[in-house]
Amino acid sequence: MDISAQTDNETTYDIIEDGRDTIVIEGLVVAAEIGVLDSEKGRTQGLRFDVEIRTVPGYRKIVAETGSYVSYADTVFFIQDKVAKGGHVELVEEWAEAVAAFALQNPLADYVTVKVTKPEIFEDAAGVGIRISRKRRA
């Protein structure tokens, strides 16, 4: 899709869409009950989420024509709501799978990468966890 864009100096450029956009959530930190060790049970610890949601081809045209879009806020609220409902989760893998499944419910999203890390586990590491990638069935 060709897009005309104007800058502050009123110069017009033609921009060609590459087909897909990526919606990004970086560094969302929540306090959750997580872990398999006895020392991790009955308390919360920080979880950091980094999420990339790739859109379907022609996404910008769909947004312009229909007003439908992939909302990063929906994914943030999903994570925050899941934490608020409480309950202990043993593995970061469970969190990653839940976030990926939620993001792919949007028909305009076709691929997602979710990284979930526990930043407080090792003093010498910024975080430990998992990164998964999932895509919508063809």
C-alpha angles and dihedrals in degrees: 000000000000116000127190115215131187124208127206091273091055094246111148121220130185112233122194117210113233091214104254138051129201122225110210135204112180130187101353104171124196133168110241140164103251140148145076098236120095088235089061096053121097095021139075129242134181122277121190121206127199113179132181118188115191116207130222120268113280092024097150091052091050090050092049094047101039108019089232117132146160108266119211086194091063091057093045090050091048091056093044092047092049089053092046091054087058130203130139118275116195103202136038085222089070091054093047093050092048093051093046092050091049094049093049091055086081107088090216092061118078106166134027137186117198124188118190119184137177104221097189101057103086123026091211095051129067087218146327126218143090142303119204133180123205133175137197116261113262 
